[in-house]
Amino acid sequence: MILIADCGSTKIDWCLLNGKEKVAQIFTTGMNALLLTQEEMTKCIHDELLPHIVSYRVDEIYYYGAGIISEEIKNHVKGALKTNIPSAQKIEVESDLLAAARALCGREPGIACILGTGSNSCYYDGEKVVDNVSPLGYILGDEGSGAVMGKLLVGDVLKKQLPEHLCEKFLKEYDTDRNQIINAVYRQPAANRYLAHFAPFLQKNISEPAIHDLVFRSLTSFFVRNVESYANYKELPVNFVGSIAYVQKAVLLEAAEARGIKVGTIIQNPMEGLIKYHSVPC
C-alpha cells in the first residue's frame, strides 16, 4: 500500500491507497519540519496517525510538507516515519511546492503556483522543480496570498481608503477596532494567519468595485513579480492550487487575461492530484 501525506503547518491530509483505490483518509495536526525535532515529529505521528493505520501494511510513503528545505530536515522526517512505519521500503520526503507541481502538472512541464495563506510558484519540467522565485513571506513578498490581501484590506479600512459603508461593515463583522488589529499584527504570533483570516470578507464583497480592485491588483502583482520571471511563462500553462486561487478564480482569470497569461488547472488542494500522480505508473 501507498501512504501519501500533504502536510501543512495547520493540518496533515494522509491518504492510504491500495493501487488506485482509496482505503482511508486521515487528518491530523500539522507539522512544520523546520520547527520540530525528529523526536517531536515521531511522537505526533505515533499519537495521531498510527492508531488509524496500524492494521495495514504500508510499503511506500510519499510525504510532502512545509519546512522541507534541506537534506538534513528530509532525513529527520524520514526517521520519524520509519520509526513509526517500519514496513515502508520506500520513503520519499519532498516540499509542498513539489506536491503542488505534481498535483497540477502530473508528468508534464508547467508553471505551478500556490495561493493560500502564503504564495509560491515554480517552473516544473515534468520531473522536478527547475526554477523558483523566492516568495519572501508576507512582509517582503507573498503577492496574491491571503495574508497579503488581508494586510491590504486592513490597511485600507484603518486608513479609510475604502468607502465608509465597507469600513463600517468590516469592523462590525469582525467585532474589532484599530487597537485590537495593531496588537494582533505587531505583538502576537502568526500575524500572517491572522491577516489571512480576513480573506473571506473579500470574497463576500467582491461585487464592490473597491474590493474587486484590491483583489485584482494583488493577483496582478503575483503575476508580474513571480510568474513573469520565468522565461517560458507565455508558452506554458500556469496552474494554481490553494484556497485563494480557488475562491477568487474569476478575478484570477481576469488578471491573467490582462497580462496575456494562459491559466491551466485551478484546484483547492493537491491531494486528488497526488493520488492520480502516485497511482499511475511512470
FIMAR-363279 format. One record per residue (C-alpha): x, y, z; residue in three letters. Coordinates in steps of 0.2 Angstrom, whole numbers, padded with zeros to 4 digits, always signed. Layout:
// residues N
XYZALA ...
//
This chain:
// residues 282
+0000+0000+0000MET +0005+0018-0003ILE +0003+0032+0010LEU +0003+0050+0004ILE +0004+0065+0016ALA +0000+0083+0011ASP +0007+0092+0027CYS +0005+0110+0031GLY +0008+0119+0047SER -0010+0118+0052THR -0015+0100+0047LYS -0009+0085+0038ILE -0020+0076+0025ASP -0015+0057+0024TRP -0022+0046+0011CYS -0019+0027+0011LEU -0020+0019-0007LEU -0021+0001-0012ASN -0017+0003-0031GLY -0029+0016-0037LYS -0042+0013-0023GLU -0043+0025-0008LYS -0043+0014+0008VAL -0043+0028+0021ALA -0041+0047+0023GLN -0035+0054+0039ILE -0032+0072+0045PHE -0020+0075+0059THR -0012+0091+0067THR +0000+0100+0056GLY +0019+0099+0057MET +0032+0111+0051ASN +0048+0101+0049ALA +0058+0116+0051LEU +0052+0120+0068LEU +0051+0102+0076LEU +0064+0090+0081THR +0064+0072+0074GLN +0058+0066+0091GLU +0043+0078+0091GLU +0038+0073+0074MET +0039+0055+0079THR +0028+0057+0094LYS +0015+0067+0083CYS +0014+0053+0070ILE +0013+0039+0084HIS -0001+0048+0093ASP -0012+0054+0079GLU -0009+0044+0064LEU -0003+0026+0069LEU -0020+0021+0078PRO -0029+0024+0061HIS -0017+0013+0050ILE -0010+0000+0062VAL -0020-0014+0054SER -0012-0010+0036TYR +0005-0014+0029ARG +0012+0002+0021VAL +0025-0001+0008ASP +0028+0016+0001GLU +0027+0033+0009ILE +0027+0050-0001TYR +0027+0064+0011TYR +0026+0082+0005TYR +0027+0096+0018GLY +0030+0113+0025ALA +0048+0117+0030GLY +0057+0104+0019ILE +0071+0115+0014ILE +0087+0104+0017SER +0093+0086+0016GLU +0095+0086+0035GLU +0077+0090+0038ILE +0071+0077+0025LYS +0081+0064+0035ASN +0073+0069+0051HIS +0056+0067+0043VAL +0061+0050+0036LYS +0067+0045+0053GLY +0051+0049+0061ALA +0041+0040+0048LEU +0052+0025+0048LYS +0052+0023+0067THR +0033+0023+0066ASN +0030+0013+0050ILE +0045+0001+0049PRO +0036-0009+0035SER +0039+0005+0022ALA +0053+0000+0010GLN +0052+0017+0001LYS +0050+0034+0010ILE +0051+0050-0001GLU +0051+0067+0008VAL +0048+0082-0003GLU +0042+0101-0002SER +0025+0107-0003ASP +0030+0116-0019LEU +0034+0099-0027LEU +0017+0092-0021ALA +0009+0107-0030ALA +0018+0104-0046ALA +0015+0085-0046ARG -0003+0088-0042ALA -0006+0101-0055LEU +0005+0096-0069CYS +0007+0077-0067GLY +0022+0072-0078ARG +0021+0087-0090GLU +0030+0103-0089PRO +0021+0119-0082GLY +0021+0133-0070ILE +0014+0128-0053ALA +0008+0141-0041CYS +0001+0141-0023ILE -0011+0154-0017LEU -0016+0151+0000GLY -0011+0159+0017THR +0005+0162+0008GLY +0010+0161-0010SER +0024+0152-0020ASN +0027+0147-0038SER +0039+0137-0048CYS +0044+0131-0066TYR +0042+0112-0066TYR +0049+0102-0080ASP +0038+0086-0078GLY +0050+0078-0066GLU +0057+0091-0054LYS +0057+0110-0049VAL +0069+0118-0060VAL +0066+0136-0055ASP +0058+0145-0041ASN +0056+0164-0037VAL +0058+0166-0019SER +0041+0170-0011PRO +0049+0180+0003LEU +0035+0180+0015GLY +0020+0191+0018TYR +0031+0206+0023ILE +0043+0207+0008LEU +0033+0196-0005GLY +0019+0183-0005ASP +0009+0193-0018GLU -0009+0187-0021GLY -0009+0177-0004SER -0022+0178+0009GLY -0010+0186+0021ALA -0006+0200+0009VAL -0024+0203+0004MET -0029+0203+0022GLY -0015+0216+0025LYS -0020+0227+0011LEU -0039+0226+0017LEU -0035+0230+0035VAL -0023+0245+0029GLY -0037+0252+0018ASP -0050+0250+0032VAL -0039+0259+0045LEU -0034+0272+0033LYS -0052+0275+0027LYS -0047+0271+0009GLN -0062+0260+0006LEU -0080+0268+0005PRO -0087+0271+0023GLU -0100+0258+0022HIS -0087+0245+0019LEU -0076+0251+0033CYS -0090+0250+0045GLU -0096+0233+0039LYS -0078+0226+0041PHE -0076+0232+0059LEU -0093+0226+0064LYS -0092+0209+0056GLU -0076+0205+0064TYR -0080+0215+0080ASP -0063+0223+0080THR -0055+0240+0080ASP -0038+0249+0077ARG -0030+0244+0093ASN -0035+0226+0093GLN -0029+0224+0075ILE -0012+0233+0079ILE -0010+0222+0094ASN -0013+0206+0084ALA -0002+0211+0070VAL +0013+0218+0079TYR +0013+0210+0096ARG +0005+0192+0094GLN +0012+0177+0085PRO +0007+0171+0067ALA +0002+0188+0061ALA +0001+0181+0043ASN -0013+0168+0048ARG -0022+0182+0057TYR -0022+0193+0042LEU -0027+0179+0031ALA -0042+0175+0041HIS -0050+0192+0034PHE -0049+0185+0016ALA -0067+0178+0016PRO -0073+0196+0018PHE -0065+0200+0001LEU -0075+0185-0007GLN -0091+0190+0001LYS -0090+0208-0005ASN -0081+0205-0022ILE -0095+0214-0031SER -0090+0230-0023GLU -0078+0239-0035PRO -0066+0244-0022ALA -0064+0226-0016ILE -0063+0219-0033HIS -0049+0232-0037ASP -0039+0226-0022LEU -0040+0208-0026VAL -0036+0212-0045PHE -0021+0222-0040ARG -0014+0209-0028SER -0016+0195-0041LEU -0009+0206-0055THR +0006+0209-0043SER +0008+0190-0041PHE +0009+0188-0060PHE +0021+0202-0063VAL +0033+0199-0048ARG +0033+0180-0049ASN +0026+0171-0064VAL +0033+0183-0077GLU +0050+0180-0070SER +0050+0163-0078TYR +0057+0164-0096ALA +0044+0152-0104ASN +0029+0159-0094TYR +0019+0163-0110LYS +0022+0146-0118GLU +0017+0135-0103LEU +0000+0134-0094PRO +0001+0142-0077VAL -0008+0131-0064ASN -0014+0135-0046PHE -0018+0126-0030VAL -0024+0134-0014GLY -0040+0142-0006SER -0037+0160-0013ILE -0034+0154-0031ALA -0050+0143-0029TYR -0062+0156-0022VAL -0055+0170-0032GLN -0055+0160-0048LYS -0065+0173-0058ALA -0054+0188-0053VAL -0038+0177-0056LEU -0043+0173-0074LEU -0047+0191-0077GLU -0030+0197-0070ALA -0021+0183-0081ALA -0030+0188-0096GLU -0025+0206-0094ALA -0007+0200-0093ARG -0008+0188-0108GLY -0006+0173-0097ILE -0014+0156-0100LYS -0021+0148-0085VAL -0022+0129-0084GLY -0029+0120-0069THR -0036+0128-0053ILE -0039+0117-0038ILE -0042+0120-0019GLN -0030+0107-0013ASN -0017+0095-0020PRO -0022+0078-0013MET -0033+0072-0028GLU -0019+0076-0040GLY -0006+0067-0029LEU -0017+0052-0029ILE -0018+0052-0048LYS +0001+0055-0049TYR +0006+0041-0037HIS -0007+0028-0043SER -0002+0029-0062VAL +0014+0020-0067PRO +0028+0031-0073CYS 
//
